Amino acid sequence: MSEEAAGRSNFIGFEYRDVLVKKTMQSVYLDNYRDFGWIPEGDSVPVGKPDFVTLRFKRDRKIRNKAELTRLQRQFETYVTEILSLEALKTRRAAATAFVVGIIGTAFITGSVFAVTADNVAVCVSLAIPGFLGWITPYILYRNLRKKKAEKLSPLISQKYEKLYFVCERANALLD
């Protein structure tokens, strides 16, 4: 009977949390959520969202400094959101520009097809050349614009990661 009583005094009530994150940020969450007192329990890929993963965590309900840890955790999540939006900015303009150039190239090819059906070979060739260039150059444009934008945004992303890690350090200090 004394073993049962001793076992009950060690009772820990847990709170649970499921977090839906992009796969690219999975390791960031797994590594840093520990600093807020969360213990990883597993993960799963939600149906219909192959780029995301659901992470399961638990932590002691009676953890010290819970209010401050929750506030710091919100800051952490804000920084993660900002990092993801900066990462998306790297490709957004490059993709839009490449898409527009590709559509223009397609318009020239369409004009070339109409010209050949009208037995006007000279116009067909003169429209086909810029059309094919409009299909080739989007990749080069995309690659170059993405590289330039990435060079501009890399310092900002690094700063956000530094702020994120500072928040995690502060949270970890509260756990000790």
C-alpha positions as CSV (number, residue, x, y, z in Angstrom):
1,M,0.0,0.0,0.0
2,S,2.9,2.4,0.7
3,E,4.1,1.9,-2.8
4,E,0.8,3.0,-4.2
5,A,0.7,6.1,-2.0
6,A,4.3,7.0,-3.1
7,G,3.3,6.5,-6.7
8,R,0.4,9.0,-6.4
9,S,2.5,11.7,-4.9
10,N,4.6,11.8,-8.1
11,F,1.5,12.5,-10.2
12,I,2.1,15.0,-13.1
13,G,-0.8,16.4,-15.0
14,F,0.0,17.3,-18.5
15,E,-1.4,19.8,-21.0
16,Y,-1.3,18.8,-24.7
17,R,-0.8,20.9,-27.8
18,D,-0.9,20.0,-31.5
19,V,0.9,22.4,-33.8
20,L,0.5,22.5,-37.6
21,V,3.8,23.6,-39.1
22,K,5.4,23.7,-42.5
23,K,7.8,20.8,-43.0
24,T,10.7,23.3,-43.5
25,M,10.2,24.6,-39.9
26,Q,9.6,21.2,-38.3
27,S,13.1,21.0,-36.8
28,V,12.9,24.6,-35.6
29,Y,9.8,23.7,-33.6
30,L,11.1,20.4,-32.3
31,D,14.4,22.0,-31.2
32,N,13.0,25.1,-29.6
33,Y,9.6,24.2,-28.1
34,R,11.6,22.3,-25.4
35,D,12.7,25.7,-24.2
36,F,9.0,26.5,-23.4
37,G,8.7,23.3,-21.4
38,W,7.1,21.2,-24.2
39,I,8.1,17.6,-24.7
40,P,7.6,16.2,-28.3
41,E,5.3,13.2,-28.5
42,G,5.2,12.5,-32.2
43,D,4.1,13.9,-35.5
44,S,1.8,13.1,-38.5
45,V,1.2,14.4,-41.9
46,P,-2.4,15.8,-42.2
47,V,-4.5,14.6,-45.1
48,G,-4.4,17.0,-48.1
49,K,-1.5,19.0,-46.8
50,P,1.7,17.3,-47.9
51,D,3.9,20.4,-47.1
52,F,2.7,20.5,-43.5
53,V,3.2,18.3,-40.4
54,T,1.2,18.2,-37.2
55,L,3.5,18.0,-34.2
56,R,2.2,16.8,-30.8
57,F,3.6,18.2,-27.6
58,K,2.9,17.9,-23.8
59,R,4.1,19.7,-20.8
60,D,3.5,19.8,-17.0
61,R,0.4,21.8,-16.2
62,K,2.0,23.2,-13.1
63,I,5.1,24.5,-14.7
64,R,6.7,27.5,-13.1
65,N,6.5,30.9,-14.9
66,K,3.7,29.6,-17.2
67,A,2.4,33.0,-18.1
68,E,5.8,34.4,-19.1
69,L,6.6,31.2,-21.0
70,T,3.3,31.5,-23.0
71,R,4.1,35.1,-23.8
72,L,7.6,34.2,-25.0
73,Q,6.1,31.3,-27.0
74,R,3.8,33.7,-28.8
75,Q,6.9,35.8,-29.7
76,F,8.6,32.7,-31.0
77,E,5.6,31.9,-33.2
78,T,5.5,35.4,-34.5
79,Y,9.1,35.3,-35.5
80,V,8.6,31.9,-37.2
81,T,5.7,33.5,-39.2
82,E,7.8,36.4,-40.2
83,I,10.7,34.1,-41.3
84,L,8.2,32.1,-43.4
85,S,6.9,35.3,-45.0
86,L,10.4,36.5,-45.8
87,E,11.3,33.1,-47.3
88,A,8.2,33.4,-49.5
89,L,9.2,36.8,-50.6
90,K,12.3,35.3,-52.1
91,T,10.4,33.7,-54.9
92,R,7.1,35.6,-55.2
93,R,8.2,38.4,-57.5
94,A,10.6,36.1,-59.5
95,A,7.7,33.7,-60.1
96,A,5.3,36.4,-61.1
97,T,7.7,37.9,-63.6
98,A,8.6,34.5,-65.1
99,F,4.9,33.7,-65.4
100,V,4.1,37.0,-67.2
101,V,7.0,36.5,-69.6
102,G,5.9,32.9,-70.3
103,I,2.3,34.1,-71.0
104,I,3.6,36.7,-73.4
105,G,5.7,34.0,-75.1
106,T,2.6,31.9,-75.4
107,A,0.7,34.7,-77.0
108,F,3.5,35.1,-79.7
109,I,3.3,31.3,-80.3
110,T,-0.5,31.5,-80.7
111,G,-0.1,34.3,-83.2
112,S,2.5,32.2,-85.0
113,V,0.0,29.3,-85.2
114,F,-2.7,31.5,-86.6
115,A,-0.2,32.9,-89.1
116,V,0.8,29.5,-90.4
117,T,-2.9,28.5,-90.7
118,A,-3.4,31.6,-92.8
119,D,-0.4,30.5,-95.1
120,N,1.7,33.5,-94.0
121,V,5.0,31.8,-93.2
122,A,7.0,35.0,-92.9
123,V,4.7,36.3,-90.1
124,C,4.7,32.8,-88.5
125,V,8.5,32.7,-88.2
126,S,8.7,36.3,-87.0
127,L,6.2,35.5,-84.2
128,A,7.7,32.1,-83.4
129,I,11.1,33.5,-82.5
130,P,10.0,35.8,-79.7
131,G,7.5,33.1,-78.7
132,F,10.2,30.6,-78.1
133,L,12.4,33.2,-76.4
134,G,9.4,33.9,-74.2
135,W,9.3,30.2,-73.2
136,I,13.1,29.9,-72.6
137,T,13.8,33.2,-70.7
138,P,11.3,32.7,-67.8
139,Y,13.6,30.1,-66.1
140,I,16.6,32.4,-66.4
141,L,14.7,35.4,-65.2
142,Y,13.3,33.4,-62.3
143,R,16.7,32.1,-61.2
144,N,18.4,35.5,-61.4
145,L,15.6,37.4,-59.7
146,R,15.3,34.8,-56.9
147,K,19.0,34.9,-56.3
148,K,19.1,38.8,-56.1
149,K,16.1,38.8,-53.7
150,A,17.6,36.0,-51.6
151,E,20.8,38.1,-51.2
152,K,18.8,41.1,-50.0
153,L,16.6,39.1,-47.6
154,S,19.2,36.8,-46.1
155,P,20.5,39.3,-43.5
156,L,16.9,40.1,-42.5
157,I,16.1,36.3,-42.1
158,S,19.3,35.9,-40.1
159,Q,18.2,38.7,-37.8
160,K,14.8,37.1,-37.2
161,Y,16.5,33.8,-36.4
162,E,18.7,35.6,-33.9
163,K,15.7,37.2,-32.2
164,L,13.9,33.8,-32.2
165,Y,16.9,32.2,-30.5
166,F,17.1,35.0,-28.0
167,V,13.5,34.4,-27.0
168,C,14.2,30.7,-26.7
169,E,17.2,31.5,-24.4
170,R,15.1,33.6,-22.2
171,A,12.4,30.9,-22.0
172,N,15.0,28.3,-21.2
173,A,16.3,30.4,-18.4
174,L,12.8,30.5,-16.9
175,L,12.6,26.7,-16.8
176,D,15.8,26.4,-14.7
